[in-house]
Amino acid sequence: MDSWIWIAGIVLVIIVVVLIFTYYNRITVLSNRIDNAWSQIDVQLKKRADLVPNLVETVKGYMKHEQKAIETVTQARERMLGASDVKERMDAGNALAGALKTIFALAENYPALRASENFKLLQEQLDGIESKIAYARQFYNDSVLAYNNVITTLPGRWFAGTMGRTEQRPYLEIPEAERAPVKVTF
């Protein structure tokens, strides 16, 4: 009879140890995945910022009367490069994206600029980067969802508490200005 108690005790200890390692590793992996996803976004934001000086130089020659739009793009780029945390960097990245949209909208008024091979190439590169940023944001938010689910449900909540990881990670959200419906007028 005593041997059955020992065996049951050993099995119980093994189950507890396996649970601890499983949840500890899961929480750690998910946290690392979020950090990696943010790094991927950050890389694409940097690539976009690196293309801005070339775009500004290309546009300057054609859009002499659009100095304010060019300055807005330049300031947004500087703000993004100087951002210190995730939220600030994301907000600055969104401001830069908005400023670039303005430049491309204004370019419609300059047929010679639109015909420029350099401008077309920069526009294609920026479009590709925007697609990568959108995908990376989705991956980031999916990773945050998985992490937040693990640390807020049982038994993950217990393990997260012992690891000091009880704070949920924030989602990346689109700015309020971009949520407004698009007005179409004819």
Solvent accessible surface area in square Angstrom, and as a share of the most:
residue,aa,sasa,rsa
1,M,179,0.80
2,D,103,0.54
3,S,67,0.43
4,W,175,0.61
5,I,112,0.57
6,W,181,0.64
7,I,90,0.46
8,A,60,0.47
9,G,32,0.31
10,I,95,0.48
11,V,74,0.43
12,L,111,0.55
13,V,93,0.53
14,I,96,0.49
15,I,88,0.45
16,V,69,0.40
17,V,62,0.36
18,V,85,0.49
19,L,73,0.36
20,I,77,0.39
21,F,122,0.51
22,T,69,0.40
23,Y,48,0.18
24,Y,107,0.41
25,N,78,0.40
26,R,114,0.42
27,I,0,0.00
28,T,35,0.21
29,V,77,0.44
30,L,1,0.01
31,S,9,0.06
32,N,85,0.44
33,R,97,0.35
34,I,1,0.01
35,D,72,0.37
36,N,78,0.40
37,A,0,0.00
38,W,35,0.12
39,S,54,0.35
40,Q,85,0.38
41,I,0,0.00
42,D,41,0.21
43,V,73,0.42
44,Q,20,0.09
45,L,0,0.00
46,K,90,0.38
47,K,88,0.37
48,R,1,0.00
49,A,0,0.00
50,D,65,0.34
51,L,27,0.14
52,V,1,0.00
53,P,54,0.34
54,N,78,0.40
55,L,1,0.00
56,V,15,0.08
57,E,113,0.51
58,T,16,0.09
59,V,0,0.00
60,K,86,0.36
61,G,50,0.48
62,Y,88,0.34
63,M,0,0.00
64,K,144,0.61
65,H,167,0.74
66,E,40,0.18
67,Q,85,0.38
68,K,160,0.68
69,A,13,0.10
70,I,3,0.01
71,E,85,0.38
72,T,59,0.34
73,V,1,0.00
74,T,50,0.29
75,Q,117,0.52
76,A,8,0.06
77,R,52,0.19
78,E,103,0.46
79,R,121,0.44
80,M,0,0.00
81,L,65,0.33
82,G,59,0.57
83,A,15,0.12
84,S,101,0.65
85,D,81,0.42
86,V,54,0.31
87,K,140,0.59
88,E,74,0.33
89,R,30,0.11
90,M,9,0.04
91,D,56,0.29
92,A,0,0.00
93,G,0,0.00
94,N,15,0.08
95,A,39,0.31
96,L,0,0.00
97,A,14,0.11
98,G,33,0.32
99,A,7,0.06
100,L,6,0.03
101,K,127,0.54
102,T,64,0.37
103,I,3,0.01
104,F,34,0.14
105,A,64,0.50
106,L,40,0.20
107,A,2,0.01
108,E,102,0.46
109,N,104,0.53
110,Y,42,0.16
111,P,88,0.55
112,A,63,0.49
113,L,0,0.00
114,R,91,0.33
115,A,66,0.51
116,S,19,0.12
117,E,131,0.59
118,N,82,0.42
119,F,2,0.01
120,K,87,0.37
121,L,94,0.47
122,L,7,0.03
123,Q,59,0.26
124,E,117,0.52
125,Q,75,0.33
126,L,2,0.01
127,D,82,0.42
128,G,33,0.32
129,I,15,0.08
130,E,60,0.27
131,S,74,0.47
132,K,106,0.45
133,I,3,0.01
134,A,61,0.47
135,Y,151,0.57
136,A,9,0.07
137,R,55,0.20
138,Q,115,0.51
139,F,76,0.32
140,Y,8,0.03
141,N,36,0.19
142,D,77,0.40
143,S,3,0.02
144,V,0,0.00
145,L,90,0.45
146,A,29,0.22
147,Y,7,0.03
148,N,8,0.04
149,N,73,0.38
150,V,14,0.08
151,I,6,0.03
152,T,53,0.31
153,T,74,0.43
154,L,109,0.54
155,P,37,0.23
156,G,1,0.01
157,R,142,0.52
158,W,158,0.56
159,F,31,0.13
160,A,0,0.00
161,G,39,0.38
162,T,119,0.69
163,M,44,0.20
164,G,65,0.62
165,R,79,0.29
166,T,92,0.54
167,E,147,0.66
168,Q,100,0.44
169,R,65,0.24
170,P,93,0.58
171,Y,93,0.36
172,L,23,0.12
173,E,118,0.53
174,I,87,0.44
175,P,43,0.27
176,E,130,0.58
177,A,89,0.69
178,E,86,0.38
179,R,121,0.44
180,A,61,0.48
181,P,121,0.76
182,V,133,0.76
183,K,184,0.78
184,V,105,0.61
185,T,120,0.70
186,F,238,0.99
